[in-house]
Structures are given as structure tokens and as C-alpha cells.
Amino acid sequence: MGFHDFLTRCVEETDGQKFYLRSLGDRPRKDPANIFTQLPDLASDLDLLSYLPPTVRKQHVLPRISTTDSCTLVFVQGADLFSSVLRVTSSDLQIWTHYDVMDNYLVQIQGRKRVILFAPSETKNLYLVGDKSQVHDLNNPDYSKFPRMEGVEGYETTLVPGDMLFIPALWHHNCRSIDFSISINTFWKYLPSEEYDRKDVYGNADPVVGAKLLKAVDAACEDLSRLPEDHRLFFAQRAISLLESKLKLSNLQ
């Protein structure tokens, strides 16, 4: 299918067919997408720095919001561009709720797009499998199946052409195209490069130490499952207390 034919089908939605395109790298299994090298004519219209305050542009720094609920604006020196992704979608097409491990600017070019954000503190309430939520219908969640969703607080906005939304790393987000939609995501590293999975070309693989922790927890839970329930609860609470103490955290429960 040629690109013109693809765009026509996206707009017309003949026979109710829906289409979704995500640009990939030149070597899809090895390279992140990069519109600055793959689509230079389009990329020349994308000037992220022009969206930032003059004092920020002079410092050549990139803004990011902390991953706490306070949403305090901070600035990170030397953040590196990871990927820039072109997305083209039919109307009324929704991408599952998920998180990315890098900061992300979502630039809306064509059509309207609804975006719902959930703070990292809502992670345990979103019923994740990997980086994705099992709750697919955010308008009418099945509370009998996902009871913790009932108290979840989200932040909803609708993007129109020309809008740019900053999505911080680890913030869960759900996107739905209201109309035929064209948008661009630009992802930035803010941790040292060695902290990220070298094989990750999408920006959603957990940082190396985070993935290592989750793998160890999964193995420990499998071993712990052999013990009676009261023992499982006891050592789960011990583990939470240890994490709070070692990482200087609070209220993990």
C-alpha cells in the first residue's frame, strides 16, 4: 500500500476499517525512529525550542516535570534526543494506557486527540502488565474486575493542531484520536545513557536497574508462593519496610 493510499483510507475509513501508522527506524530492530533524518522536510517545521521561554532557550536546556504529583518544573542539562516518531491514525482510535521511561513532547499536527494522564502514584491502581494497563475502557471501567480504578484521578485534555503536550517519564497516558490525526512524539533521555536498555528502540523498556529489581521480585514471589498465606503476608510487609528504609521512601503500601 502506498502512503497516499494509506492516508486516503485513514480519512475515508471505507467499510469501517481503522488504520494506524507509527514510523520506525531505518533498521527497525536496532534504530529508533528519527524524523530529523528520515523526514527532514517535515522535521524542519518542528522547532521545539520556540515553544520554550526565552531564558530557557538561552540556556539550551530541556524542561521536564518531576515524576512526583507536585508537577514541579525543573530543568535538566544536556538531555539527549532519543527518538522522534510520526503517528498517523484514523478517527476514534485509542492507544492503550501505558508509560514511557523518557520525557516526551506530543505535538499535534492534524485533527483532535484526547489525552488522559495518570501520575506515577496511581501505578498500583492501574493494573499493569508490563508497561500497559489492563483497563481498556477508561470511560466505563469494570469496577467489579478493577475495583481500585474507582478512586483513580486522571488529568484529561484535548489537543488541537498546533498544540504541544509535555508527558513526563513514568506518567501513564492514554491517547484517543477524535478525528483523523497526525502527530509527532519526541522522546528525550534525562538519565545517563547507560541506565537505559541498549536494545530499546521504542523508549518504553524499563531502565536497567528497574528491570533488574522487577525480575528479582517476580522470582522471589514465585518462591514465596510455596509458603502459607500468613507467611506470604509477613514477608511481603518485611520487603516493603526494607524498600522504604533503603530507598528512603514512605507510604509504599
C-alpha positions as CSV (number, residue, x, y, z in Angstrom):
1,M,0.0,0.0,0.0
2,G,1.4,3.4,-1.0
3,F,1.5,6.3,1.5
4,H,-1.1,8.3,-0.4
5,D,-3.5,5.3,-0.5
6,F,-2.9,4.8,3.2
7,L,-3.8,8.4,4.0
8,T,-6.9,8.1,1.9
9,R,-8.1,5.0,3.7
10,C,-7.3,6.6,7.1
11,V,-9.5,9.6,6.2
12,E,-12.4,7.7,4.5
13,E,-12.4,4.6,6.7
14,T,-14.0,2.6,4.0
15,D,-16.0,-0.4,5.3
16,G,-15.3,0.8,8.8
17,Q,-11.6,-0.1,8.6
18,K,-9.3,1.7,11.0
19,F,-5.6,2.4,10.3
20,Y,-2.6,3.3,12.5
21,L,0.9,4.1,11.4
22,R,3.9,4.6,13.6
23,S,7.2,5.4,12.0
24,L,10.2,3.1,12.7
25,G,13.9,3.5,12.4
26,D,15.9,2.6,9.3
27,R,16.8,-0.7,10.9
28,P,13.5,-1.3,12.9
29,R,15.0,-3.7,15.4
30,K,18.1,-1.6,16.0
31,D,17.4,2.1,15.4
32,P,14.8,4.4,17.0
33,A,12.7,6.4,14.6
34,N,14.1,9.8,13.7
35,I,12.1,12.2,11.6
36,F,15.0,14.7,11.5
37,T,17.0,12.2,9.3
38,Q,14.1,10.2,7.8
39,L,11.7,13.1,7.1
40,P,13.8,16.2,7.1
41,D,11.3,18.3,5.2
42,L,8.7,17.7,7.9
43,A,11.2,18.0,10.7
44,S,12.2,21.4,9.6
45,D,8.8,22.6,10.7
46,L,9.2,21.2,14.2
47,D,11.0,23.8,16.3
48,L,10.7,22.6,19.9
49,L,12.8,25.4,21.3
50,S,10.4,28.1,20.0
51,Y,7.8,26.7,22.5
52,L,10.1,27.4,25.5
53,P,10.6,30.6,27.4
54,P,13.5,32.8,26.1
55,T,15.5,32.3,29.3
56,V,15.3,28.5,28.8
57,R,16.3,28.7,25.1
58,K,19.4,30.7,26.0
59,Q,20.5,28.0,28.5
60,H,19.9,25.2,25.9
61,V,18.2,23.1,28.5
62,L,15.1,21.0,28.2
63,P,12.2,21.3,30.7
64,R,10.8,18.3,32.4
65,I,8.3,17.8,35.2
66,S,9.3,15.7,38.2
67,T,7.7,12.3,38.5
68,T,6.0,13.3,41.7
69,D,2.5,14.6,41.9
70,S,3.7,18.1,42.7
71,C,4.5,18.6,38.9
72,T,7.3,21.0,39.9
73,L,9.0,22.3,36.7
74,V,12.7,21.5,36.8
75,F,15.4,21.7,34.1
76,V,17.8,19.1,33.0
77,Q,21.2,20.0,31.5
78,G,22.3,18.0,28.5
79,A,19.2,15.9,27.9
80,D,19.7,13.8,24.7
81,L,17.2,13.3,21.9
82,F,16.3,9.6,21.7
83,S,13.7,9.4,19.0
84,S,11.1,11.3,17.1
85,V,8.0,9.4,15.9
86,L,5.4,10.2,13.3
87,R,2.0,8.8,14.1
88,V,-1.0,8.8,11.7
89,T,-4.3,7.4,12.8
90,S,-7.9,7.0,11.8
91,S,-10.6,8.7,13.9
92,D,-11.8,7.2,17.1
93,L,-8.7,5.0,17.5
94,Q,-7.4,4.6,21.0
95,I,-3.9,3.5,22.2
96,W,-3.8,1.6,25.5
97,T,-2.8,3.3,28.7
98,H,0.9,2.9,29.2
99,Y,4.0,4.7,30.5
100,D,7.3,5.5,28.8
101,V,10.6,5.8,30.5
102,M,11.7,9.0,28.8
103,D,10.2,12.5,28.7
104,N,8.1,13.1,25.7
105,Y,6.7,16.1,23.8
106,L,3.5,15.2,21.9
107,V,2.9,17.6,19.0
108,Q,-0.5,17.6,17.4
109,I,-0.4,18.5,13.6
110,Q,-3.8,17.4,12.3
111,G,-7.1,16.6,13.9
112,R,-8.0,16.5,17.6
113,K,-6.7,14.0,20.1
114,R,-7.9,13.3,23.7
115,V,-5.1,12.5,26.2
116,I,-5.6,11.3,29.8
117,L,-2.6,11.4,32.1
118,F,-2.2,9.5,35.4
119,A,0.5,10.3,37.9
120,P,3.1,7.6,38.9
121,S,1.4,7.4,42.3
122,E,-1.5,5.8,40.6
123,T,0.6,2.9,39.3
124,K,-0.7,0.2,41.7
125,N,-4.3,1.2,40.8
126,L,-3.9,0.8,37.0
127,Y,-3.5,-3.0,37.0
128,L,-0.3,-3.0,34.9
129,V,1.0,-5.9,32.9
130,G,4.5,-4.8,31.9
131,D,4.2,-1.1,30.9
132,K,0.5,-1.4,29.9
133,S,-2.8,-1.1,31.9
134,Q,-5.3,-4.0,31.7
135,V,-8.1,-1.4,31.9
136,H,-9.0,-0.7,28.3
137,D,-12.3,1.2,28.7
138,L,-11.5,4.3,30.7
139,N,-15.0,5.8,30.1
140,N,-16.7,2.8,31.7
141,P,-14.2,0.7,33.8
142,D,-15.4,-2.6,35.1
143,Y,-15.1,-1.9,38.8
144,S,-16.0,-5.4,39.7
145,K,-12.9,-6.6,37.9
146,F,-10.7,-3.5,38.6
147,P,-12.0,-2.1,41.9
148,R,-9.0,0.2,42.6
149,M,-9.8,2.1,39.4
150,E,-12.8,3.7,41.2
151,G,-10.6,6.2,43.1
152,V,-8.1,6.9,40.4
153,E,-7.6,10.6,39.4
154,G,-6.7,11.4,35.9
155,Y,-5.9,14.6,34.0
156,E,-7.7,15.0,30.7
157,T,-7.1,17.4,27.8
158,T,-7.9,17.6,24.1
159,L,-5.1,18.6,21.7
160,V,-5.9,20.6,18.6
161,P,-3.5,21.3,15.7
162,G,-0.6,23.4,16.9
163,D,-0.8,22.2,20.5
164,M,2.2,20.5,22.2
165,L,1.8,18.4,25.4
166,F,4.7,17.5,27.7
167,I,4.4,14.0,29.1
168,P,6.9,13.3,31.8
169,A,8.7,9.9,32.1
170,L,6.7,7.3,34.1
171,W,3.4,9.2,33.8
172,H,0.8,6.8,32.4
173,H,-1.1,8.2,29.4
174,N,-4.0,7.1,27.2
175,C,-4.5,8.7,23.7
176,R,-7.5,8.6,21.5
177,S,-7.8,10.3,18.1
178,I,-11.1,12.1,17.9
179,D,-10.6,12.9,14.2
180,F,-8.2,11.7,11.6
181,S,-5.0,12.5,13.3
182,I,-1.3,13.3,12.6
183,S,1.1,13.8,15.5
184,I,4.7,13.6,16.4
185,N,6.3,12.3,19.6
186,T,9.8,13.4,20.5
187,F,11.5,11.5,23.3
188,W,14.4,12.7,25.4
189,K,16.8,10.9,27.7
190,Y,17.3,12.5,31.0
191,L,19.2,9.7,32.8
192,P,22.7,8.8,31.7
193,S,22.6,6.6,28.6
194,E,24.0,3.6,30.4
195,E,20.9,3.5,32.6
196,Y,18.7,2.6,29.6
197,D,18.2,-0.7,27.9
198,R,20.6,-0.6,24.9
199,K,18.2,-2.7,22.8
200,D,15.2,-0.5,23.4
201,V,14.2,1.3,20.2
202,Y,10.7,2.5,21.5
203,G,11.6,4.2,24.7
204,N,9.4,2.0,26.9
205,A,11.8,-0.6,28.2
206,D,12.4,-0.1,31.9
207,P,15.8,1.3,32.9
208,V,18.3,-1.5,33.6
209,V,18.2,-1.3,37.4
210,G,14.4,-1.1,37.4
211,A,14.1,-4.1,35.2
212,K,16.6,-6.0,37.4
213,L,14.5,-5.2,40.5
214,L,11.2,-6.3,38.9
215,K,12.8,-9.5,37.7
216,A,14.1,-10.3,41.2
217,V,10.8,-9.5,42.8
218,D,9.0,-11.8,40.3
219,A,11.4,-14.7,41.1
220,A,11.1,-14.0,44.9
221,C,7.3,-14.1,44.7
222,E,7.3,-17.4,42.9
223,D,9.5,-18.9,45.7
224,L,7.3,-17.2,48.4
225,S,4.1,-18.7,46.9
226,R,5.1,-22.1,48.4
227,L,4.5,-20.7,52.0
228,P,1.2,-20.3,53.8
229,E,-0.8,-17.0,53.4
230,D,0.2,-15.6,56.8
231,H,3.9,-16.2,55.9
232,R,3.5,-14.6,52.5
233,L,1.9,-11.5,54.0
234,F,4.5,-11.3,56.7
235,F,7.5,-11.3,54.3
236,A,5.7,-9.0,51.8
237,Q,5.4,-6.5,54.6
238,R,9.0,-7.0,55.6
239,A,10.0,-6.4,51.9
240,I,8.0,-3.2,51.8
241,S,9.6,-2.0,55.0
242,L,13.1,-2.8,53.7
243,L,12.4,-0.8,50.4
244,E,11.1,2.1,52.4
245,S,14.2,2.1,54.6
246,K,16.9,1.5,52.0
247,L,15.4,3.9,49.4
248,K,14.3,6.5,52.0
249,L,10.7,6.3,50.8
250,S,7.4,6.3,52.7
251,N,3.9,5.1,52.3
252,L,4.7,2.4,49.7
253,Q,1.6,0.5,50.9
